[in-house]
Amino acid sequence: MTTNTNTTTNTTPVQGRAPRLEFAKSSPKAFRALVAFDAAAREGLDPALVELIQIRASHLNHCAYCLHMHTNDARKAGESEDRLHMVAVWREARHFFTEREQAALALTEAMTLVADAGVPDDVYAQAASHFEERELAQVLALICTINTWNRVALSTGKVAGTDER
């Protein structure tokens, strides 16, 4: 068994595990690049749509840290509790979401679970019918960034409710 001797670790153990590294401090260049990619991805997109995408990917990835952060951000931006509660079951509660949002949520699911079935042509076509080419590229990039953030948070043991926002 190896011991982590890194001095830049989180101070709060996660579910009995030893503290893990702080990604931003341990790899500042990679962290800044991811922050820049995230900012570029969301540029020009409706903030409500951005949060819905980030919330759904975080559900699928079981990332409590990001889910907590993005549901709080959505509330601060004026998102309703009803819609926030329905994101996980959006297919059964379609009337809460526009067709455009539904297309983005379907694409989010396909890209997040890409290893299961790829991105089906019908899912991509539906998204392409609701977004202009530039917007669709932004949505694709945003889905990539939230999946990356989820993986960083999960692998570094980030704890829900400890973000500094």
Secondary structure in CASP SS format (residue, H / E / C, confidence):
PFRMAT SS
TARGET T0000
AUTHOR 0000-0000-0000
METHOD secondary structure of the structure
MODEL  1
M C 1.00
T C 1.00
T C 1.00
N C 1.00
T C 1.00
N C 1.00
T C 1.00
T C 1.00
T E 1.00
N C 1.00
T C 1.00
T C 1.00
P C 1.00
V C 1.00
Q C 1.00
G C 1.00
R C 1.00
A C 1.00
P C 1.00
R C 1.00
L E 1.00
E C 1.00
F H 1.00
A H 1.00
K H 1.00
S H 1.00
S C 1.00
P H 1.00
K H 1.00
A H 1.00
F H 1.00
R H 1.00
A H 1.00
L H 1.00
V H 1.00
A H 1.00
F H 1.00
D H 1.00
A H 1.00
A H 1.00
A H 1.00
R H 1.00
E C 1.00
G C 1.00
L C 1.00
D C 1.00
P H 1.00
A H 1.00
L H 1.00
V H 1.00
E H 1.00
L H 1.00
I H 1.00
Q H 1.00
I H 1.00
R H 1.00
A H 1.00
S H 1.00
H H 1.00
L H 1.00
N C 1.00
H C 1.00
C C 1.00
A H 1.00
Y H 1.00
C H 1.00
L H 1.00
H H 1.00
M H 1.00
H H 1.00
T H 1.00
N H 1.00
D H 1.00
A H 1.00
R H 1.00
K H 1.00
A C 1.00
G C 1.00
E C 1.00
S C 1.00
E H 1.00
D H 1.00
R H 1.00
L H 1.00
H H 1.00
M H 1.00
V H 1.00
A H 1.00
V H 1.00
W H 1.00
R H 1.00
E H 1.00
A H 1.00
R H 1.00
H H 1.00
F H 1.00
F C 1.00
T C 1.00
E H 1.00
R H 1.00
E H 1.00
Q H 1.00
A H 1.00
A H 1.00
L H 1.00
A H 1.00
L H 1.00
T H 1.00
E H 1.00
A H 1.00
M H 1.00
T H 1.00
L C 1.00
V H 1.00
A H 1.00
D H 1.00
A H 1.00
G C 1.00
V C 1.00
P C 1.00
D H 1.00
D H 1.00
V H 1.00
Y H 1.00
A H 1.00
Q H 1.00
A H 1.00
A H 1.00
S H 1.00
H H 1.00
F C 1.00
E C 1.00
E H 1.00
R H 1.00
E H 1.00
L H 1.00
A H 1.00
Q H 1.00
V H 1.00
L H 1.00
A H 1.00
L H 1.00
I H 1.00
C H 1.00
T H 1.00
I H 1.00
N H 1.00
T H 1.00
W H 1.00
N H 1.00
R H 1.00
V H 1.00
A H 1.00
L H 1.00
S H 1.00
T C 1.00
G C 1.00
K C 1.00
V C 1.00
A C 1.00
G C 1.00
T C 1.00
D C 1.00
E C 1.00
R C 1.00
END
